[in-house]
Amino acid sequence: MSPEAPAAAAGSEKTPAPLAKKDFQTDQEVRWCPGCGDYAILSAVQQVFPELGIPREKFVVVSGIGCSSRFPYYMNTFGFHSIHGRAPAVATGLKLARPELEVWIATGDGDSMSIGGNHLIHVLRRNVGVKILMFNNRIYGLTKGQYSPTSEPGKRTKSTPFGSIDTPFNPLALALGAGATFVARSVDIFQQHLKETLRRAARHRGTAFVEIYQNCNIFNDKAFGYMTEKETREEHTVQLEHGKPLVFGKRRDRGIRLRGAGFEVFEIGPDHPVGECLVWDETVASPALAFLAAQLLPPELPTALGVLRAVERPTYETGVAAQIREVESKGAGKLEDLLAAGDTWTVGEPGADPAAVPS
């Protein structure tokens, strides 16, 4: 898919008008179920992309298979609807061939955590300069409601009629374990938070992994209702803000501190001042603290939202390019020399003793 460019007047040399959300919308009918959280994510992305100051023809959206993977059809950019789980592999090849492009991946919890799990961990460990948006609705929506690798234990679905007995993946912990340099979480309907998270991901050099809690109102409605309803969200979420203490609650009277090898929630008051709260630092070199934050989950703890980790490391495409330049600097070689390089063997005459063949 390629972006549709607006017609320019003949001989016009005017500076192009700033891009807007409408410039990233296509004429394709958006075919998600009414009320699906994907609409909110699409809207947020279409609002953030114009702010980045990057020409549309520099964007590429790559997807695999699933509800979220229709994303390239609705973005007026270049796009690639690939095969199940292979979006990271396609995106890696594209970024290596055209490192100047802004490559984004739209994937779901099933597409990325199941059949695509192997590709996902390798794009993360290599630190390829792509941005991964993982839509997590804890269900297989496109295939009509089977449990997914992120479904909670006991989940009754068409494929688990007596309840899932699997331990679900924690996507953020998985990403951190694979060495991801940027890891964050947001929610489809928390539009301001989501857009700011997308901006942060866009600015990161290297792989940016963003888990987005997304509601599937058909097959897994209100999977995250405990933290999305206005009456309860402040009691069940904590915002990770760099340089600020971990405080949450409607009255901002609850804090999180380190106790031993984990986090502990406490009531802020005269005996336990806010100074006891952990001050969040997303830039810590070790992923250990971010891994602990990935465990901030119900029912004992509030769900962590925001950037868990943002560190710098050379990107894969930069290393590959440097290696190519180094080899090219040695000048043109000869094919004969290449073929004769390394280990060689001389094939003996028919009937000769193999042990007597020189190597």
ROBA-840019 format. One record per residue: x, y, z of N, C-alpha, C in turn. Coordinates in steps of 0.1 Angstrom, whole numbers, plus 2048, in hexadecimal, padded with zeros to 3 digits. Example, Ala and Ser with C-alpha at 12.3 -4.5 7.8 and 13.67 -1.06 7.14 Angstrom:
<nodes>
8847C784E87B7D384E8847DF84E 8807EA8478897F584788180084F 
</nodes>
This chain:
<nodes>
8087F480080080080080980C800 8048177F980C8237F980382F7FC 8098398018018458057FC84C7F8 7F08527F97EA85A7EF7EE8687F1 7F686E7E77FB87B7E87F18857E3 7EE8907EA7E589A7E47EB8A07D8 7E28A47CE7E78AA7C17EC8B87C4 7F88BB7BE7FE8C87C07FC8D07B3 7FA8DD7B57F88E67A98058E67A1 8038E679480E8E678A8178F278D 8248F078E82E8FA79082E90079E 8268FA7A78268FF7B58328FB7BD 8389057C38449027CC8429067DA 8359077DE83290B7EB8369007F5 83990580183C8FB80C8308F380F 8318E68108268DD81281F8E1820 8128E082080B8E382C80E8D8836 80D8DC8438108D284E8068C784D 80A8BB8508018AF84F7F88B085B 7EC8A98587E28A98627DC89A863 7D489886C7CE88A86E7C8885861 7C188E85A7BA88984E7C4884843 7D08898447DA88583A7DE87783C 7DC8718477DF86384A7D385A84A 7C885F8467BC8578457BA853836 7B58478347B38418277A5841823 7A283D81779483C81278E82E815 79682681C79181981F78781982B 77D81182A77380F83477A808840 77980E84C77F8088587767FD85C 77B7F185B7727E585D7767DE86A 7757E58757767DF8827687DF888 7667D78927587D68987557E489F 7497E989E7457F58A47497F58B3 7507FF8B87547FF8C67617F98C9 7687F48BF7757EE8C177F7F88C5 7887F48CE7937FD8D379D8018C8 79D7F98BD7A67FC8B27A480A8AC 79780E8AC79481C8A779C8268AE 79C8258BB7A282F8C47B182F8C1 7B78248BF7C68238BC7C98298AF 7C18268A57C282B8977C283A898 7B884089F7B684E8A07C38558A6 7C884E8B17D48548B87E08548AF 7E28498A77ED84889E7EC853893 7E085488E7DE85E8837E086C888 7DE86F8957E087C89A7EF87F89D 7F68748A18048768A580D877899 80B86F88F81486E88381687C87D 80C88487C80E89287681789B87E 81789888B81F8A089582E89E893 83289288E84088E88E848895883 84189D87A8498A487085089B866 84A89086485088685A84788584E 84C88684284388483683C876836 83087683182886A83183085E82A 83786281F83D85781884985181F 84C85682B85785083385184683D 84484683E83E83C84883B82F841 83C824848838817844831810850 82580B84E81F80485981E7F5854 8247EC85C8247DE85981C7D6864 8147CC85F80C7C586880D7B6865 8077AE86E80779F86C7F979B868 7F37938717E578E86F7DD79087C 7D179587A7C87978867C07A4884 7B87A788D7B07B388C7B87C088B 7C37C08947CB7CC8937D37CD886 7D57C287F7DD7C28747D77C8867 7CA7CD8687C47D485E7C97E385E 7D27E68687D67F48697DC7FA85D 7E57F38557EA7FA8497E07FF83F 7D47F883F7CA7FC8357C480A839 7C580E8457BF81A84A7C882584C 7D58238497E082D84A7E483183C 7E383E8397E784382C7F684582C 7FD83982D80C83982D80F82C824 81C82A82381F81D81D81C812827 8188068238147FC82C8177EE827 8177E48308197D682C8117CE836 8077C78317FF7BD8388067B0836 80E7AB83F81679F83D80F793842 81678984681077C84A81177B85A 80A77185F80876F86D81576F875 81777987D82277988682F77E881 82F78087383C78486D83F79286B 83679B8708387A986E8467AE873 84B7A987E8587AE8828637AA879 86279E87286C79A86886B7A385C 85F7A585785E7AE84B8637BC84F 85F7C185A8637CF85E8727D0860 8797C58658877C586688E7C6859 8897BE84F88F7BF84288D7CD83B 8827D283D87F7E08388887EA83E 88A7EA84B8927F48528A17F284E 8A57E684B8B37E48478B57EA839 8AB7E78308AC7EC8228AA7FB821 8A180182989E80F82989E815837 8AA81683D8AA81B84B8A482984D 8A383184389D83E84488E83E846 888833844879832846875830854 86983585786383486585A828864 85E81D86A85781086985080D876 84380B87583A8088808337FB87E 8327F388982C7E688881F7E7890 8147E288A8077E08918057D1893 8037CD89F8027BF8A27F97BC8AE 7F47B08AF7EB7AD8BB7F27A38C4 7EB7A08CF7F17988D97F37898D4 7EA7858CB7EB7788C57F67788BA 7F57818B27FF7828A680D7838AB 80F78B8B681D78D8BA8227848C5 81977F8CE81D7778D981D7688D6 8167648CB8147568C981D7528BC 8177528B181E74E8A582A7588A2 8297648A683376E8A383D7708AF 83C7688B984476A8C585376A8C2 8587608BA86675F8B686B76C8AF 8637718A586777D89E8677898A7 85D7898B085C7958B98697968C2 86D78B8C887878C8D28857908CA 88678C8BE89378F8B789379D8B2 8887A38AE8887B18AA88B7BA8B6 8877B58C28897BD8CE8987BC8D3 89E7B08D28AB7AE8D78B57B58CD 8B27B68C08BA7BC8B78B97CB8B7 8AF7D08BD8AD7DF8BE8AC7E58B0 8A37DF8A78A17E489A8987F189C 89B7FB894894808896886808891 87D80089786F7FF8938678028A0 85A80589E8518088A98467FD8A8 8447F68B483A7EB8B482F7EF8BD 8237EF8B78167F28BF80F7E58C0 80F7DF8CC8097D28CF7FB7D58D5 7F17D28CE7E37D48D27E07C78DB 7DD7C98E87DB7BE8F07CC7BE8F5 7C47B58F07B67B48F47B47A68FB 7BF79F8FD7BE7929047B57888FE 7B47888F17AB77F8EA7AF77F8DB 7AB7748D47AC7738C679F7788C0 79F7858BB79278A8B678F7868A8 79978789F79678489179177688F 79576C89779175E89578675B89F 77F7658A57737648AC77375F8BA 77D7648C177D7628D07847578D6 78F7528D17977488D87A074F8E2 7A57488EC7AD74E8F67BB7508EF 7C275B8F47CF75E8EE7DA75D8F8 7E775F8F47F275E8FE7F176790A 7E97729097E877B9147DB77A91C 7D27709187C676E91F7C876A92E 7C076F9377C276B9457BF75D948 7C57579527C27499567B3748959 7AD73C95579F73A95779674094C 79C74694279474C93778C74292F 77F74392F77673A92877474091A 77873891077673C9027727308FA 7717328ED76D7278E477871C8E4 7847208E678F7168E67937128F4 78D7188FE79071490C782714914 77970B91076C70B91676B709925 77670392B77770193978070A940 78571493878E71E93E79C71B93A 7A47269377B27259337BA72193F 7C371793E7CC7139487DA719946 7DC72193B7E97269387EC732941 7F97349437FE74094980074A93E 7FA75693F7FB75F933809766933 80C76B92781877392581678192C 82078793182079593582879B92A 8227A29208297A79148357B1918 8337B992283D7C292684A7BB92C 8477B19348527A99398597A192E 85279C92585879591A86179F912 85C7AB90F8647B49078707B890F 86F7BA91B87B7BE9238857B2924 8807A692588979A925890799918 88A79D90D89179C90089A7A88FE 89B7B19078A57BC90689F7C9900 8927CA8FF88D7D68F98927E3900 8957ED8F789A7FA8FD88F804900 8838028FA87880B8FE86C802900 86680390C85A7FB90F850804916 84480391183980C91782C805916 82280A91E81480591D80B81191E 8008109167F581A9167E8812914 7DD81A9137D08149117C881B906 7C18148FE7BA81A8F27B28268F5 7AA8269007A18329027A883D90A 7B483B90F7BB8469167C384E90B 7BB8559047C185B8F87CD8648FA 7CC86D9037D88769067E486E90A 7E28659137ED85C9177F385490B 7EA84E9037EE8468F87F684E8EE 7F185A8EB7F88638E18068678E6 80786A8F381486E8F881E8628F8 8188568FB82084A8FA8258478EC 81D8498E28218488D482B8528D0 82A85E8D58348688D28428648D8 84285E8E484E85A8EA85484E8E2 84C8458DE85183A8D685783F8C9 8508488C385584E8B68638548B7 86685A8C28728618C487E8578C8 87A84B8CB8858418D088C83C8C4 89983B8C58A28358BB8A48268BF 89F81D8B789F80F8BB89180A8BB 88F7FE8C08827F88C187A7FE8CC 86E8028C98658078D38597FE8D4 8577F88E084C7EE8E18417F58EA 8357F68E582A7FC8EC81F7F28ED 81C7EE8F98107E68FB8047EF8FD 7F97ED8F57ED7F58F67E17EC8FA 7DC7EE9077D07E790B7C57EB902 7BE7E28FC7B47E58F27A87DC8F4 79C7E28F57907DB8F778A7D48EB 7877C78EC77F7C08E27717BF8E7 7687C88E375B7C88E97527BC8E5 7577B48DB74F7A98D675379C8DE 7607998DE76478C8E476B78D8F2 76E7998F677579A9037727A8909 7657AC90A7617B990E7657BC91C 76B7C891E76F7CD92C7797C5932 7827BF92A78E7B79307967C0939 7967CD93679D7D793F7947E1945 7887DD94777E7E694D7827EB95B 7897E296378C7E69707957F3970 79C7F69657A58019657A180C95A 79780995379281394978681B94D 77E81595677281C95B776828963 77083496177384096777383F977 76A83797C76983698A77482E991 77B82698978581D98F79381F98A 79582697E7A28279787AD82C980 7AA8369887B583D9907BA83499C 7B182B9A07B58229AB7BC8169A5 7BB8139987C18079937CC809989 7D08159877DB81897E7E5821985 7F28209817FC82998680482E979 80683B97980E84096D81D840970 82483B96783383B968838847961 83C85196984185E96384F860968 85886195E86686296186986E96B 87086B97687487598086987898A 85D87198985387499385086899B 84B86A9A884885F9B183C8579AC 83C84A9AF8308419AC8258439B6 81C84C9B28108509BA80484D9B2 7F98489B87ED8469B17E18479BB 7D58449B57C98459BD7C18529BA 7B48529BC7AC85E9BA7B186A9C2 7B58679CE7BA8729D77C98739D7 7CF86B9CE7DE86B9CD7E48689DB 7DE85F9E17E285C9EF7E884E9F0 7EB8479E57F283A9E57FF83B9DE 8098349E38168349DD81B8269DB 8268259D382D8199D083B81A9D4 8408119DC84E8119E08548039DE 8628039DE8697F79DC86A7F09EA 8677E39EB8687DC9F786E7CE9F3 87A7CC9F78817C09F48837BF9E5 87D7B49DF87F7B19D18737B59C9 86A7BD9CF85E7C19C78587CE9CC 84C7D29C68467DE9C983B7DC9D4 8397E79DC82F7E69E68267F39E6 8197F29E78107FD9E880E8019F6 80E80E9F980C813A06804820A06 7FE823A127F682FA137FF83BA17 7FE845A0F806851A11800859A1D 80885CA27803864A3280F869A3B 80C86EA46816873A4F821869A52 81D85DA54827853A5882F84DA4C 82984FA4082F84AA3482D854A29 83685EA29835869A1F838865A11 83586EA0883686B9F98458689F6 84E86D9FE85C86A9FC86085C9FC 857853A0285A845A0285783E9F4 8508469EC84D8409DF85983F9D6 8598359CE8648349C486283F9B9 86D8459B686D84F9AC87184899F 86884999586A841989875846980 87D83C97B88883F972888835967 88483A95B88383195089082F949 89A83694D8A78359468B182C94C 8AD8259578B781C95E8BC812954 8C98109538CF8079498CA7F994B 8C97F49578C47E69598B57E6958 8B07DB9518A27DA95089A7D595C 8A27D396789C7CC9738907D5979 8927E297A8887EA98087C7EA976 87E7EC9698737EB96086C7DE960 8737D396286D7C69638647C596F 8687CB97A85F7CC9868537D4983 8547DF97C8487E797883F7DF96F 8447D696783B7CE95F8337C5967 8377C297482F7BA97D8247C2985 8247CF9828197D798980C7D4982 8057CB9877F97C69817EF7C298C 7E27C29887D87BE9927D97AF996 7D37AA9A17CA7B29A97D27B99B5 7DE7B59B77E57BB9C37EA7C99C0 7EE7CC9B47F47D99B07ED7E09A5 7EF7ED9A47E97F49997F07F198C 7EA7F39817F07F09747F97FC970 8057F996C80F80396880C80895A 80B81595880A81B94B815825949 81A82693C82482F939831828934 83C82F93584982A93085082393B 85281693985A80E94386980F941 86D81093487B81093187E818925 88882192588C82891989B82B91A 8A38229148B18229148B6822906 8C38279048C98288F78D281C8F5 8D28178E98DB80C8E48DC80D8D5 8E880A8D08E980B8C18DE8028BA 8D98078AF8CE8008A88D57F689F 8CD7EC89C8D17E18938D57E6885 8CC7EE8808CF7F38728DB7FB871 8DE80387C8EB80B87C8F780287C 8F77F78849027ED8849047E6877 8F97E28708FA7DC8639007E5859 8FB7F28599007FB84F90F7FE851 9137FF85E92180186192A7F585C 9247E985E92B7DD85992D7DD84A 9227E18439237E183592D7EB830 92D7F78369378018329457FC834 9477F583F9557F08429597E6838 9507DD8349547D382A9567DA81C 94D7E481994F7EA80C95C7F280B 9617F781796D7FF8179797F7813 9787EA8139837E280F9857E0800 97B7E67F997C7E57EA9757D97E5 9747D87D796E7CD7D09767C07D2 96F7B67D49757A97D59737A07C9 9787947CA97778B7BE96E77F7C3 96477B7BA95B7707BD9637647BF 96E7627B89767557B997C7547C7 9817607CC9877607D997D75D7E4 9707627E29667607EC9627517EC 96174B7E095D73D7DF9687347E5 9757387E49807307E99837337F8 97C73C7FE98074080B97B736815 98173682197C72E82C98071F82A 97871683097B70882F977703821 9806FB81B97E6F580E9826E780E 97C6DF80597F6D18049816CD7F6 9896C37F498C6BD7E79846B07E6 97B6AF7DC9746A27DB97C6987D4 97D68C7DA9866827D598067B7C9 9876727C398366A7B79796607BC 97065B7B49676507B796E6447BD 96A63F7C89716337CE97C6367D6 9806437D798C6467E09886457EE 9926437F699064280598D65080A 98165281097E66081598866581F 98E65C8279976608319A466682B 9A666281E9B36668189B1673810 9A467880F9A26848089A769080F 9B06988099B66A48109AB6AE813 9AD6B681D9A36C18219AA6CE822 
</nodes>
